Amino acid sequence: MKDGRRFYFAANNEAPRLADEDFITLGFEPVVYPWFNEQLRERVRAVAGDGVIGSDIALASYETTNLSPLRWHLLPGEIARYRELCSKTAAIVSRVLLELKPGIETREIEARICYELHQQGIEPTVLLIAADDRIRKYKHALTQDSKLKHLGMINLCARKSGLAVSLTRYVHFGPAPQELDIKFRASAQIYAALIASTREGSTSGNCYESARRAYESQGFSGEEQEHHQGGMAGYLEREWLARPDGDEVIGSPQVFAWNPSIQGAKIEDTILLQDGHIEVMTTTPDLPLITTRTGDRPCISSGVLIR
């Protein structure tokens, strides 16, 4: 409202919980309606009065407005919650990965991850728990009835307080094949190129082009077309994706989740860009790291845990 008043609309069966738990400190006034007689547009008009009403989804008689850029620049409180979310999620992934043994069912791995996340009040929103050939065959290997023999992957997104974190980690039992090592080191170089392009004033198209050139220089030209490279994160797992013609402009402070991949290998972390500095928020110090360089800048990314 122009006068600064704020409202939320809720059915009567949801209104008490929303008032007590979600809106209690936010200064919003409730507009409650019976669940069997929504008439939401009429109620919005009654509150708003005459004039134009904006909406972030297409609704007849409302002016469609893109509100998502308003949430792209994070406030200090959001950054603090984000760090906590990333730290707890990364610790869970690291702990579960270190406990794995050959022969475990991938559904059991998924169950362990879900249990530990929910214990922390974190909601898993994407879970890709895969083993061996399914990792190599599919970019999105949904959890199936299979057992881990040699290569295992935990790839997840999770949310708490609206904010979304993404990360991927791998384990291999026995000496890793040379092909896996080559692909991971190449992915690390591509990841480093994406990190280097993550700077204020750069665009999503610039980031994509950096990744494309890096794939080419590593001998995997065209691989960037097989899966997206990630993009800006926040209240969605990806607020936008890096695309060839992307015109979104990077600002600060903002969060990103890059995920370059070469069939069977992926590097993915959630990072914060603030005051020209990159902070990896999903660090897993108990797991292996790969150090690469872009120009004179070192870049550290996740490697494969060899057991």
C-alpha positions in Angstrom: 0.0 0.0 0.0 1.1 3.6 -0.6 0.6 4.4 3.0 3.0 1.7 4.1 0.5 -0.7 5.4 1.0 -4.4 4.5 -1.5 -7.2 4.4 -1.5 -11.0 3.9 -4.5 -13.0 2.8 -5.2 -16.4 4.4 -8.0 -18.9 4.6 -9.4 -19.4 8.0 -7.9 -22.9 8.4 -4.4 -21.5 7.9 -4.7 -18.0 9.5 -4.0 -18.9 13.2 -0.7 -20.7 12.4 0.4 -18.0 10.0 -0.3 -15.3 12.6 1.5 -17.1 15.4 4.5 -18.5 13.4 5.1 -16.8 10.1 3.9 -13.1 10.3 4.2 -12.5 14.0 7.1 -10.0 13.8 6.7 -8.7 10.3 4.0 -6.0 10.7 1.5 -7.5 8.3 -2.2 -7.2 8.8 -4.3 -10.3 8.2 -7.2 -10.5 5.8 -9.0 -13.8 6.6 -11.6 -15.5 4.5 -13.5 -18.8 4.8 -11.8 -21.7 3.0 -15.0 -22.4 1.0 -15.4 -18.9 -0.3 -12.1 -17.5 -1.4 -13.1 -14.6 -3.7 -9.4 -13.5 -3.4 -9.5 -10.9 -6.2 -12.5 -9.2 -4.7 -10.8 -9.1 -1.3 -7.6 -7.7 -2.7 -9.6 -5.0 -4.5 -11.5 -4.1 -1.3 -8.2 -3.6 0.6 -6.3 -1.8 -2.2 -9.1 0.5 -3.4 -9.0 2.1 -6.8 -6.0 2.2 -9.0 -3.5 -0.3 -10.4 -2.8 -3.6 -8.6 0.5 -5.3 -9.3 1.1 -9.0 -9.2 4.2 -11.2 -9.7 2.1 -13.8 -11.5 -0.1 -13.2 -14.5 -3.7 -12.5 -13.2 -6.5 -10.8 -15.2 -6.9 -7.1 -14.4 -3.6 -7.0 -12.5 -0.4 -5.5 -13.8 2.3 -8.2 -13.9 5.4 -7.0 -12.1 8.7 -8.9 -11.8 9.6 -8.7 -8.1 12.4 -11.2 -8.1 15.2 -8.7 -8.4 14.2 -7.2 -5.1 15.3 -10.3 -3.3 18.6 -10.7 -5.2 20.7 -8.4 -3.0 20.8 -10.0 0.5 20.6 -8.2 3.8 23.1 -8.9 6.7 20.5 -11.0 8.5 19.9 -13.1 5.4 23.6 -13.6 4.9 24.0 -14.8 8.5 21.1 -17.3 8.0 22.6 -18.4 4.7 26.0 -19.1 6.2 24.4 -21.2 9.0 22.3 -23.2 6.4 25.3 -23.9 4.2 27.6 -24.9 7.1 25.0 -27.3 8.6 24.1 -28.8 5.2 27.8 -29.2 4.2 28.6 -30.9 7.5 25.8 -33.4 7.1 26.9 -34.3 3.5 30.5 -34.7 4.7 29.5 -36.8 7.7 27.3 -39.1 5.6 29.8 -39.5 2.8 32.6 -40.4 5.3 30.4 -43.1 6.8 29.5 -44.8 3.5 30.6 -48.4 2.7 30.4 -50.5 -0.5 27.1 -52.4 -0.7 24.9 -49.7 0.9 21.6 -49.1 -0.9 21.4 -45.6 -2.5 17.9 -45.2 -0.9 19.5 -45.7 2.5 22.0 -42.9 1.7 19.0 -40.7 0.8 17.2 -41.6 4.0 20.3 -40.8 6.1 20.6 -37.4 4.4 16.9 -36.6 4.8 16.9 -37.6 8.5 19.9 -35.4 9.3 18.6 -32.5 7.4 15.2 -32.6 9.0 16.8 -32.9 12.4 18.2 -29.4 11.7 14.9 -28.0 10.4 16.3 -28.1 6.8 14.0 -29.2 4.0 15.7 -31.2 1.1 14.2 -30.0 -2.2 16.5 -31.9 -4.6 18.1 -35.3 -3.9 20.1 -37.1 -6.5 21.8 -40.0 -4.8 23.4 -42.3 -7.4 26.1 -44.9 -7.8 28.5 -46.1 -10.4 27.1 -46.3 -14.0 24.0 -44.2 -13.3 26.3 -41.3 -12.4 28.0 -41.6 -15.8 24.8 -42.1 -17.8 22.6 -39.4 -16.4 23.0 -35.7 -15.6 20.1 -36.0 -13.2 20.4 -39.5 -11.6 17.3 -39.8 -9.4 17.7 -42.2 -6.5 16.8 -45.7 -7.6 17.1 -49.3 -6.2 20.8 -49.8 -6.5 23.8 -50.5 -4.4 27.0 -48.5 -4.2 30.0 -50.5 -5.5 32.8 -48.1 -6.3 31.6 -44.5 -7.2 28.9 -42.7 -5.2 27.4 -39.2 -5.5 25.4 -37.0 -3.1 23.9 -34.1 -5.0 21.4 -32.0 -3.2 19.5 -28.7 -2.8 18.0 -27.8 0.5 16.0 -24.9 2.0 15.6 -23.3 5.4 13.9 -19.9 6.1 13.3 -19.6 2.4 17.0 -19.7 1.4 18.3 -22.5 -0.8 21.7 -24.2 -0.7 23.2 -26.5 -3.4 26.3 -28.8 -3.2 27.6 -32.1 -4.7 30.2 -34.5 -3.3 31.7 -37.8 -4.5 33.3 -40.9 -3.0 35.2 -43.7 -4.7 36.1 -47.0 -3.2 39.4 -48.3 -4.5 41.8 -46.4 -6.8 40.0 -43.9 -8.9 40.0 -44.5 -12.7 42.3 -42.1 -14.6 39.2 -41.0 -16.6 37.5 -39.8 -13.4 40.5 -37.9 -12.3 40.9 -36.2 -15.7 37.2 -35.2 -15.7 37.3 -33.8 -12.2 40.4 -31.8 -12.8 38.9 -30.4 -16.0 35.7 -29.6 -14.1 37.7 -27.8 -11.5 39.3 -25.6 -14.2 35.9 -24.7 -15.5 34.6 -24.0 -12.0 37.6 -21.7 -11.5 36.7 -19.8 -14.7 33.1 -19.4 -13.5 34.4 -18.1 -10.1 36.7 -15.6 -11.9 33.7 -14.3 -13.9 31.6 -13.9 -10.8 32.2 -10.2 -10.2 30.1 -7.0 -10.0 29.1 -5.7 -13.3 29.6 -9.0 -15.1 26.5 -10.6 -16.8 25.1 -14.1 -16.8 26.1 -14.2 -20.5 29.7 -13.4 -19.6 29.7 -16.3 -17.1 28.4 -18.7 -19.7 31.0 -17.6 -22.2 33.7 -18.1 -19.6 32.5 -21.6 -19.0 32.2 -22.4 -22.7 35.8 -21.3 -23.3 37.0 -23.3 -20.3 35.3 -26.5 -21.6 36.9 -26.0 -24.9 40.4 -25.4 -23.4 40.0 -28.6 -21.4 39.2 -30.7 -24.4 35.4 -31.0 -23.7 34.0 -28.6 -26.2 30.2 -28.6 -26.4 29.8 -30.3 -23.0 28.3 -27.1 -21.6 25.3 -27.7 -23.8 24.5 -31.0 -22.0 23.6 -29.4 -18.7 23.2 -25.9 -17.2 26.2 -24.4 -15.4 24.3 -22.9 -12.5 23.7 -19.3 -11.7 22.6 -17.0 -9.0 20.9 -18.6 -5.9 18.9 -17.2 -3.1 15.2 -17.9 -2.4 15.2 -20.2 -5.4 17.8 -22.9 -6.1 18.6 -20.8 -9.1 17.2 -17.3 -9.4 18.7 -17.3 -12.9 20.8 -19.6 -15.0 23.9 -18.5 -17.0 22.9 -18.6 -20.7 24.6 -17.5 -23.9 22.4 -14.4 -24.2 21.9 -13.8 -20.5 21.7 -10.1 -19.6 21.3 -10.4 -15.8 23.9 -8.1 -14.1 25.8 -9.4 -11.1 25.7 -7.3 -8.0 26.8 -7.6 -4.4 26.1 -9.1 -2.0 24.7 -12.0 -3.9 24.8 -15.8 -3.7 25.7 -18.2 -6.6 25.8 -21.9 -7.1 27.9 -23.0 -10.1 27.9 -26.6 -11.1 30.1 -27.4 -14.1 29.9 -31.1 -15.1 31.5 -33.6 -17.4 29.7 -36.9 -17.8 30.4 -38.7 -14.5 32.0 -35.7 -12.7 30.5 -32.5 -11.2 31.7 -29.7 -8.9 29.1 -27.7 -7.1 29.2 -25.3 -4.2 27.2 -22.4 -2.9 29.3 -19.1 -2.7 28.8 -15.5 -1.6 30.0 -12.5 -3.5 30.5 -9.6 -1.2 32.7 -6.5 -1.6 34.6 -8.1 -4.4 35.4 -11.2 -2.3 34.2 -14.8 -3.0 33.3 -16.9 0.1 32.6 -20.6 -0.3 29.8 -21.2 2.2 29.6 -25.0 1.7 33.1 -25.9 2.7 33.8 -29.5 3.7 37.3 -29.4 5.2 37.2 -33.2 6.0 37.0 -34.0 2.3 39.6 -33.7 -0.5 40.2 -30.4 -2.4 41.4 -29.5 -5.8 43.5 -26.3 -6.2 43.5 -24.6 -9.6 44.5 -21.2 -10.8 42.9 -18.6 -13.1 45.6 -16.1 -13.9 47.2 -15.4 -10.6 44.2 -16.3 -8.5 44.0 -19.7 -6.8 40.6 -21.5 -6.7 39.8 -24.3 -4.4 37.0 -26.8 -5.3 35.8 -30.2 -4.1 37.6 -33.4 -5.1 36.7 -37.1 -4.9 37.0 -38.8 -1.5 39.0 -42.0 -2.1 38.5 -44.8 0.4 
